[in-house]
Amino acid sequence: MQLYLLDYGTGNVRSVINAIKQTGYDLKYITHPSDFAKADKIIFPGVGAFGNAMKRLQELGLKDELIKYIKANRPFMGICVGMQVLFNGSDESDEAGLGIINGYVKKFKKTKAVPHIGWNQTTNVKESDILGDNRFYFVHSFAATVTDMELQDWCLSLTTYGDETFISSVCRGNVFATQFHPEKSGRAGIELIKKFIEAPLHEPTTQTIPFNPPKDGLTKRIIACLDVRSNEQGDLVVTKGDQYDVKQDGNVRNLGKPVELAKRYFLEGADEVTFLNITSFRDCPLEDTPMLQVLKQTSESVFVPLTIGGGIRSIQQPDGTVVSALDVAGEYFRSGADKVSIGSDAVYIVQDYLKGNKGSNTISDISQKYGAQAVVISVDPKRVYVKEPNNHTTIKPAKKGPNGEEYCWYQCTVKGGREARDVDVVQLTSICELLGAGEILLNCMDHDGTNNGYDIELINMVKKAVQIPVIASSGAGKPEHFTQVFNETGVEAALAAGIFHRNEVSIQQVKEHVARDYPIRL
């Protein structure tokens, strides 16, 4: 069998390739319009934004041949954007879609956090051998809804997010596509891909389940974070410290190797894995950056989303050439990352924005090419107590300051918390959302390493300021802290590091505790 992957050169397709390898099959690549005639089955991985995907298909001369292939009812599987391009168009772009499905992809209403990120339930509306009711990983801001009988004919499963029910998979004849990412959905996703490869698609011809909206099944996400840096011997290790100090007795704490720990957390049930690179590789060519190898090796055996933070900025190569932040991010995506996390540079961008410099920047550039869901803003704020409200967003915290101050604001820091800037956390997060960021990773310098729980007051402040998902970070010490932050703030995800690395609390323990109150992927 000739299995082909349609890679149009944008985003992370390595995870799809590795997932296919897990099924035991080899694949080839569509590189020329003539390749469509050779293919027995085609998989179109969904990475990037709708408009950019359609432009690339046109530029590569693949659009017309792809339309012919699909209209001939030849086996095709689309993933995320690979499903959306089957429609006439999308709110995301003025570019026309392939026009296979006579419908339109629309942006979610902002009555909940958008993008929709996490594991959600699919509910079949027709019988099918390829897709059973299951929980898969979604990450998108745009979706198609069932608006007429033709879309009902295409619709295979529905999923509800907040107050909206959308099409989570379609199937007609040999054309099958999913809004979710099976390659990021653990073993269930790999099994789905294997079914597509091995079995003929049986077209669902009768509606077997009423078209009633299913309940919102979005889970709370538990994320394992790995701070990675080189030690005195030059080896990359996972480390952790109190208040960002990762050394003990003059040496970097070594809590394990990044690839091995990431695989362990995947097997233990982590919903996502985040790598934060806290070593600068200034004299290293981009292609030789050690974190690229970490991502490549991790994506071979870890089939949940991977985020990489640190070093997502324009760099000067040793030979003097300059690589843009967009191209740096692209290299990380091609190496296996699903999201990039921007830290200090986000603060600098917001400082420029507040001065009136509202031109192109790293956040908007990456968001426009790869989609908002690919951009995470990592914030490192610290409390500043004041006697009375000032020009920053202030709160009246439960505990007064060291000198009896009744108010505080959260000041953003750069360079791993070593330097502070005159930017507060609400300014930073709200402006970054405006520029195109899709998620906030909210750290807290005051709580880092304390094991006393998350900073609830900080998290509530940011949750009220933005409409994109927020990941709570810093301070978790026991399973009850995760439930507390979900109960008291409504955040979509919670992240921890040290307690997992030191085996003080397991991911499974956390999930079993959270599952008492919330949907969770166990």
C-alpha positions as CSV (number, residue, x, y, z in Angstrom):
1,M,0.0,0.0,0.0
2,Q,1.2,3.5,-0.9
3,L,0.5,5.7,2.1
4,Y,1.2,9.4,1.5
5,L,1.5,12.4,3.8
6,L,0.5,15.8,2.4
7,D,3.1,18.1,4.1
8,Y,2.7,21.7,2.8
9,G,5.6,22.9,4.9
10,T,4.0,24.5,7.9
11,G,4.0,23.4,11.5
12,N,4.5,20.2,13.4
13,V,4.0,17.1,11.1
14,R,6.7,15.1,12.9
15,S,4.1,13.9,15.5
16,V,1.9,12.6,12.7
17,I,4.8,10.8,11.1
18,N,5.8,9.3,14.4
19,A,2.2,8.2,15.1
20,I,2.1,6.5,11.7
21,K,5.4,4.7,12.5
22,Q,3.8,3.5,15.7
23,T,1.2,1.7,13.6
24,G,4.0,-0.2,11.8
25,Y,3.5,1.4,8.4
26,D,5.8,3.5,6.3
27,L,4.8,6.6,4.3
28,K,5.9,8.7,1.4
29,Y,5.4,12.4,0.8
30,I,3.3,14.4,-1.7
31,T,6.0,16.6,-3.3
32,H,4.5,17.0,-6.7
33,P,1.0,17.0,-8.2
34,S,1.8,13.7,-10.0
35,D,2.1,12.0,-6.6
36,F,-1.7,12.0,-6.1
37,A,-2.0,9.3,-8.8
38,K,0.4,7.0,-7.0
39,A,-1.3,7.3,-3.6
40,D,-3.6,4.6,-2.2
41,K,-4.4,6.7,0.9
42,I,-3.5,10.2,1.9
43,I,-3.2,11.8,5.3
44,F,-3.4,15.6,5.5
45,P,-2.1,16.8,8.9
46,G,-3.7,19.8,10.3
47,V,-1.1,22.3,11.4
48,G,-1.1,26.1,10.9
49,A,-3.8,28.5,10.0
50,F,-6.5,28.1,7.4
51,G,-5.5,30.9,5.1
52,N,-1.8,29.9,5.1
53,A,-2.7,26.3,4.4
54,M,-4.7,27.2,1.4
55,K,-2.1,29.6,0.1
56,R,0.6,26.9,0.4
57,L,-1.5,24.3,-1.4
58,Q,-1.9,26.8,-4.3
59,E,1.7,27.9,-4.3
60,L,2.9,24.2,-4.5
61,G,0.4,23.4,-7.3
62,L,-1.4,20.8,-5.1
63,K,-4.8,22.4,-4.6
64,D,-6.5,21.3,-7.9
65,E,-5.1,17.8,-7.7
66,L,-6.1,17.4,-4.1
67,I,-9.7,18.4,-5.1
68,K,-9.7,15.9,-7.9
69,Y,-8.4,13.1,-5.6
70,I,-11.1,13.7,-2.9
71,K,-13.9,14.1,-5.4
72,A,-12.9,10.8,-6.9
73,N,-13.8,9.3,-3.5
74,R,-10.2,8.0,-2.9
75,P,-9.2,7.4,0.7
76,F,-8.4,10.6,2.5
77,M,-7.9,11.6,6.1
78,G,-7.7,15.2,7.2
79,I,-6.7,16.4,10.7
80,C,-7.9,19.7,12.2
81,V,-7.1,22.3,9.5
82,G,-7.0,19.3,7.2
83,M,-10.7,18.9,7.9
84,Q,-11.5,22.6,7.9
85,V,-10.1,23.2,4.4
86,L,-12.7,20.7,3.1
87,F,-15.3,23.4,3.6
88,N,-16.1,26.4,1.4
89,G,-14.3,28.8,3.7
90,S,-13.5,30.0,7.2
91,D,-13.9,33.1,9.4
92,E,-10.1,32.8,9.9
93,S,-9.2,33.9,6.4
94,D,-10.6,35.4,3.1
95,E,-9.0,32.4,1.3
96,A,-11.4,30.0,-0.3
97,G,-11.4,26.4,0.9
98,L,-11.5,23.2,-1.2
99,G,-15.3,23.3,-1.5
100,I,-15.8,19.6,-0.9
101,I,-18.3,20.2,1.9
102,N,-20.9,22.9,1.2
103,G,-20.5,24.7,4.6
104,Y,-18.5,27.3,6.4
105,V,-16.1,27.2,9.4
106,K,-16.9,29.9,12.0
107,K,-15.1,31.2,15.0
108,F,-16.2,30.2,18.5
109,K,-18.3,32.7,20.4
110,K,-16.4,34.2,23.2
111,T,-18.7,33.1,25.9
112,K,-15.9,30.8,27.0
113,A,-12.1,30.7,26.7
114,V,-11.0,30.5,23.0
115,P,-9.1,28.6,21.6
116,H,-10.8,25.4,22.7
117,I,-7.8,23.5,24.1
118,G,-7.9,20.1,25.8
119,W,-9.4,16.7,25.8
120,N,-13.1,16.6,24.9
121,Q,-15.7,13.9,24.2
122,T,-16.8,12.9,20.7
123,T,-20.3,11.6,20.4
124,N,-21.2,9.5,17.3
125,V,-24.3,10.4,15.4
126,K,-23.9,7.6,12.9
127,E,-22.5,4.1,13.0
128,S,-18.9,3.8,11.9
129,D,-16.1,1.2,12.0
130,I,-13.4,3.8,12.3
131,L,-14.6,6.1,15.2
132,G,-16.1,5.1,18.5
133,D,-17.1,7.4,21.3
134,N,-13.9,8.6,22.9
135,R,-12.0,11.5,24.3
136,F,-9.5,13.2,22.0
137,Y,-7.3,16.2,22.1
138,F,-8.6,19.5,20.5
139,V,-6.9,22.8,19.9
140,H,-8.7,25.2,17.7
141,S,-10.6,28.5,17.6
142,F,-12.8,27.8,14.6
143,A,-15.3,25.0,14.0
144,A,-18.1,23.9,11.7
145,T,-21.6,23.4,13.0
146,V,-24.5,21.4,11.6
147,T,-26.6,24.0,9.8
148,D,-28.3,22.0,7.0
149,M,-29.1,18.5,5.9
150,E,-26.0,18.3,3.7
151,L,-23.8,18.8,6.7
152,Q,-25.8,16.2,8.6
153,D,-25.0,13.8,5.8
154,W,-21.3,14.5,6.3
155,C,-21.3,14.6,10.1
156,L,-20.0,11.6,11.9
157,S,-19.6,12.9,15.4
158,L,-20.4,16.0,17.5
159,T,-18.6,17.6,20.4
160,T,-19.8,20.4,22.7
161,Y,-17.7,23.2,24.1
162,G,-19.4,25.6,26.4
163,D,-22.6,26.6,24.8
164,E,-21.7,25.5,21.2
165,T,-21.9,22.1,19.6
166,F,-19.7,21.5,16.6
167,I,-18.7,18.8,14.1
168,S,-15.8,16.9,15.5
169,S,-15.5,14.4,12.6
170,V,-16.9,14.0,9.1
171,C,-17.1,10.9,6.9
172,R,-18.6,10.3,3.5
173,G,-17.5,7.4,1.3
174,N,-13.7,7.2,1.6
175,V,-13.3,10.8,2.9
176,F,-12.7,11.0,6.6
177,A,-11.5,13.9,8.7
178,T,-11.3,15.0,12.4
179,Q,-11.3,18.4,14.1
180,F,-9.3,16.8,16.9
181,H,-5.6,15.7,16.7
182,P,-5.4,11.9,16.9
183,E,-1.6,12.1,16.8
184,K,-1.8,14.0,20.1
185,S,-4.5,11.8,21.7
186,G,-2.4,9.0,23.1
187,R,-3.1,5.4,22.3
188,A,-6.7,6.1,21.3
189,G,-5.5,8.4,18.6
190,I,-2.9,6.0,17.3
191,E,-5.5,3.3,17.1
192,L,-7.7,5.6,15.1
193,I,-4.9,6.3,12.6
194,K,-4.2,2.5,12.3
195,K,-7.9,1.9,11.5
196,F,-7.8,4.4,8.7
197,I,-4.7,2.8,7.3
198,E,-5.8,-0.8,7.6
199,A,-9.5,-0.9,7.0
200,P,-11.7,0.3,4.2
201,L,-14.0,3.1,5.2
202,H,-17.6,2.0,5.5
203,E,-19.8,5.0,4.7
204,P,-22.4,5.6,7.4
205,T,-25.7,5.6,5.6
206,T,-28.2,5.8,8.4
207,Q,-28.5,8.1,11.3
208,T,-28.5,5.9,14.4
209,I,-28.4,8.5,17.2
210,P,-30.6,11.6,17.4
211,F,-28.9,14.9,16.6
212,N,-29.1,16.1,20.2
213,P,-26.2,18.2,21.5
214,P,-23.9,16.2,23.8
215,K,-22.8,17.6,27.1
216,D,-19.6,19.6,27.3
217,G,-16.9,17.0,28.1
218,L,-13.8,19.2,28.2
219,T,-11.4,18.0,30.8
220,K,-9.2,19.9,33.1
221,R,-5.6,19.4,32.0
222,I,-2.7,18.4,34.2
223,I,0.6,19.5,32.7
224,A,4.1,18.3,33.6
225,C,6.8,21.0,33.2
226,L,10.5,20.3,32.7
227,D,13.0,23.1,33.3
228,V,15.9,22.1,31.1
229,R,19.5,23.4,31.3
230,S,23.0,22.3,30.8
231,N,25.0,21.3,33.9
232,E,28.7,21.7,34.7
233,Q,29.5,18.7,32.5
234,G,27.6,20.1,29.5
235,D,24.8,17.6,29.8
236,L,21.2,18.6,29.4
237,V,19.3,17.9,32.6
238,V,15.9,18.6,34.1
239,T,16.3,20.8,37.2
240,K,14.2,22.7,39.6
241,G,14.8,25.2,42.4
242,D,13.2,27.6,44.8
243,Q,12.6,31.1,43.6
244,Y,14.3,30.2,40.3
245,D,17.5,29.2,41.9
246,V,18.4,25.9,40.4
247,K,21.8,25.3,42.0
248,Q,22.7,23.4,45.2
249,D,26.2,23.5,46.6
250,G,27.3,25.3,43.5
251,N,26.0,22.7,41.1
252,V,22.9,22.5,39.0
253,R,20.3,20.1,40.5
254,N,20.0,17.1,38.3
255,L,16.5,15.6,38.5
256,G,16.8,13.5,35.4
257,K,17.2,13.5,31.6
258,P,14.5,15.5,29.7
259,V,13.6,12.8,27.1
260,E,13.3,10.0,29.7
261,L,11.3,12.1,32.1
262,A,8.9,13.3,29.4
263,K,8.2,9.7,28.3
264,R,7.6,8.8,32.0
265,Y,5.1,11.5,32.4
266,F,3.3,10.6,29.2
267,L,3.0,7.0,30.4
268,E,1.7,8.2,33.8
269,G,-1.1,10.2,32.1
270,A,0.2,13.8,31.7
271,D,-2.2,15.7,29.3
272,E,0.7,17.8,28.0
273,V,4.4,18.2,28.5
274,T,6.1,21.6,28.6
275,F,9.9,22.1,28.2
276,L,11.3,25.4,29.4
277,N,14.8,25.9,28.2
278,I,16.7,27.9,30.8
279,T,20.1,27.7,29.1
280,S,21.2,30.1,26.4
281,F,23.0,28.6,23.5
282,R,24.3,31.8,22.0
283,D,27.3,30.3,20.2
284,C,25.4,27.4,18.7
285,P,24.0,27.3,15.2
286,L,20.2,27.0,15.2
287,E,20.2,23.6,13.6
288,D,22.5,22.3,16.4
289,T,20.5,23.7,19.3
290,P,20.2,20.8,21.8
291,M,16.6,21.4,22.5
292,L,15.7,20.6,18.9
293,Q,17.1,17.1,19.5
294,V,15.2,16.8,22.7
295,L,11.9,17.6,20.9
296,K,12.7,15.2,18.0
297,Q,13.5,12.3,20.4
298,T,10.6,13.0,22.7
299,S,8.0,13.2,19.8
300,E,9.0,9.6,18.9
301,S,7.4,8.2,22.0
302,V,5.3,10.9,23.6
303,F,1.9,11.4,21.9
304,V,0.5,14.4,23.8
305,P,1.1,18.0,23.0
306,L,4.6,19.4,23.5
307,T,5.3,23.0,24.3
308,I,8.8,24.5,24.2
309,G,9.8,27.8,25.8
310,G,13.0,29.7,25.9
311,G,15.0,31.1,23.0
312,I,12.0,31.9,20.7
313,R,13.5,35.2,19.4
314,S,15.5,36.5,16.5
315,I,19.1,35.1,16.8
316,Q,22.4,35.8,15.1
317,Q,24.2,32.7,13.9
318,P,27.9,32.2,14.5
319,D,28.5,33.0,10.9
320,G,26.7,36.4,11.3
321,T,23.4,35.6,9.6
322,V,20.2,36.5,11.4
323,V,17.4,34.1,11.8
324,S,14.0,35.7,12.5
325,A,11.9,34.6,15.6
326,L,9.3,33.3,13.1
327,D,11.9,31.0,11.5
328,V,13.2,29.9,14.9
329,A,9.7,28.9,15.9
330,G,9.2,27.1,12.7
331,E,12.3,25.0,13.4
332,Y,10.9,24.0,16.8
333,F,7.6,23.1,15.2
334,R,9.2,20.9,12.6
335,S,11.2,19.2,15.4
336,G,8.0,18.2,17.2
337,A,6.7,21.1,19.2
338,D,3.0,21.9,19.1
339,K,3.2,25.2,20.9
340,V,6.0,27.8,21.6
341,S,6.1,29.7,24.8
342,I,7.3,33.3,24.7
343,G,8.6,34.8,28.0
344,S,10.9,37.8,28.3
345,D,10.4,38.8,24.7
346,A,6.6,39.2,25.4
347,V,7.4,41.8,28.0
348,Y,9.7,43.7,25.6
349,I,6.9,43.6,22.9
350,V,4.3,44.9,25.4
351,Q,6.7,47.7,26.5
352,D,7.1,48.8,22.8
353,Y,3.3,48.5,22.3
354,L,2.7,50.8,25.2
355,K,5.1,53.3,23.7
356,G,3.0,53.3,20.5
357,N,5.1,50.8,18.5
358,K,2.3,48.6,17.2
359,G,3.9,47.0,14.1
360,S,4.9,43.4,13.4
361,N,6.2,41.4,16.3
362,T,7.0,37.8,17.2
363,I,3.6,37.1,18.8
364,S,1.6,38.3,15.8
365,D,3.9,36.8,13.2
366,I,3.8,33.3,14.7
367,S,0.0,33.5,15.4
368,Q,-0.8,34.6,11.8
369,K,1.2,31.7,10.3
370,Y,0.6,28.9,12.7
371,G,-2.6,30.0,14.5
372,A,-3.2,31.5,17.9
373,Q,-3.2,28.1,19.6
374,A,0.5,27.7,18.8
375,V,1.5,30.8,20.9
376,V,1.7,30.6,24.7
377,I,2.8,33.6,26.8
378,S,4.8,32.6,29.8
379,V,4.5,35.3,32.5
380,D,6.8,35.6,35.6
381,P,5.2,38.2,37.8
382,K,6.0,39.1,41.4
383,R,4.0,41.0,44.0
384,V,4.7,44.6,44.7
385,Y,2.9,45.9,47.9
386,V,1.8,49.6,47.9
387,K,-0.1,51.7,50.4
388,E,-2.7,52.8,47.8
389,P,-3.8,52.0,44.2
390,N,-1.5,53.4,41.6
391,N,-1.4,53.5,37.8
392,H,-1.2,49.7,37.6
393,T,-4.0,47.2,38.2
394,T,-4.0,46.7,41.9
395,I,-5.9,44.4,44.3
396,K,-6.6,44.4,48.0
397,P,-5.1,41.0,49.0
398,A,-6.2,38.9,51.9
399,K,-2.9,39.4,53.6
400,K,-1.3,42.8,54.1
401,G,2.3,43.6,53.0
402,P,5.4,43.5,55.2
403,N,4.9,47.1,56.2
404,G,1.1,47.0,56.6
405,E,0.4,47.8,52.9
406,E,-3.2,47.1,52.0
407,Y,-2.7,46.9,48.2
408,C,-0.5,45.1,45.7
409,W,0.1,44.8,42.0
410,Y,1.9,42.2,40.0
411,Q,5.1,43.3,38.3
412,C,6.3,41.4,35.2
413,T,9.9,40.3,35.2
414,V,12.4,39.2,32.5
415,K,15.6,37.0,32.3
416,G,14.2,34.3,34.6
417,G,12.9,36.8,37.2
418,R,16.3,38.6,37.6
419,E,15.0,41.9,36.2
420,A,11.7,43.7,36.7
421,R,9.9,46.0,34.2
422,D,7.3,48.7,34.6
423,V,4.5,46.4,33.2
424,D,1.8,44.8,35.2
425,V,0.4,41.4,34.6
426,V,-3.0,42.6,33.3
427,Q,-1.3,44.9,30.8
428,L,0.9,42.1,29.6
429,T,-1.7,39.3,29.3
430,S,-4.4,41.5,27.7
431,I,-2.1,43.1,25.1
432,C,-0.6,39.7,24.2
433,E,-4.1,38.3,23.7
434,L,-4.8,41.3,21.4
435,L,-1.6,40.6,19.4
436,G,-2.7,37.0,18.8
437,A,-1.6,34.8,21.7
438,G,-3.7,31.8,22.4
439,E,-2.8,30.8,25.9
440,I,-1.3,32.1,29.1
441,L,1.2,30.2,31.3
442,L,0.9,32.1,34.5
443,N,3.8,31.6,36.9
444,C,4.3,33.3,40.2
445,M,7.7,34.1,41.6
446,D,6.4,34.5,45.1
447,H,4.9,30.9,45.1
448,D,7.6,29.1,43.1
449,G,9.0,26.1,45.0
450,T,6.9,26.8,48.1
451,N,4.5,23.8,47.8
452,N,1.9,26.0,49.5
453,G,-0.5,26.2,46.6
454,Y,-1.2,28.4,43.6
455,D,-1.6,32.2,43.9
456,I,-5.4,32.3,43.7
457,E,-5.6,36.1,43.7
458,L,-3.1,36.5,40.8
459,I,-4.9,33.9,38.8
460,N,-8.3,35.4,39.3
461,M,-7.0,38.8,38.3
462,V,-5.7,37.4,35.0
463,K,-8.8,35.2,34.3
464,K,-10.9,38.3,34.5
465,A,-8.6,40.2,32.1
466,V,-8.4,37.7,29.2
467,Q,-10.7,35.3,27.3
468,I,-8.0,32.9,26.2
469,P,-7.2,29.8,28.3
470,V,-4.9,30.2,31.4
471,I,-2.5,27.6,32.8
472,A,-1.9,27.9,36.5
473,S,1.7,27.4,37.6
474,S,4.0,27.7,40.6
475,G,3.3,26.5,44.1
476,A,1.5,23.1,43.8
477,G,2.4,20.7,46.7
478,K,-0.4,18.2,46.9
479,P,-3.4,17.0,44.9
480,E,-5.8,19.3,46.8
481,H,-4.0,22.4,45.4
482,F,-5.1,21.4,41.9
483,T,-8.7,21.0,42.9
484,Q,-8.6,24.3,44.8
485,V,-7.2,26.3,41.8
486,F,-9.9,24.8,39.5
487,N,-12.7,25.5,42.0
488,E,-11.7,29.0,42.9
489,T,-10.4,30.4,39.5
490,G,-11.9,28.3,36.7
491,V,-8.5,27.9,34.9
492,E,-8.4,25.4,32.2
493,A,-5.2,23.7,33.2
494,A,-2.7,23.4,36.1
495,L,1.0,22.8,35.8
496,A,3.6,21.4,38.2
497,A,7.2,20.4,38.1
498,G,9.1,19.7,41.3
499,I,6.5,17.5,43.0
500,F,6.4,15.2,40.0
501,H,10.2,15.1,39.5
502,R,10.8,14.3,43.1
503,N,8.0,11.7,43.2
504,E,6.3,13.5,46.0
505,V,3.0,13.3,44.2
506,S,2.2,11.3,41.1
507,I,0.2,12.6,38.1
508,Q,-2.2,9.7,38.6
509,Q,-2.9,10.8,42.2
510,V,-3.6,14.3,41.0
511,K,-6.0,13.2,38.3
512,E,-7.9,10.8,40.6
513,H,-8.4,13.6,43.1
514,V,-9.5,16.2,40.4
515,A,-11.8,13.5,38.8
516,R,-14.1,13.7,41.9
517,D,-15.2,17.2,40.7
518,Y,-14.3,17.5,37.0
519,P,-14.1,15.6,33.8
520,I,-10.6,14.2,33.5
521,R,-8.6,11.9,31.2
522,L,-7.5,9.1,33.5
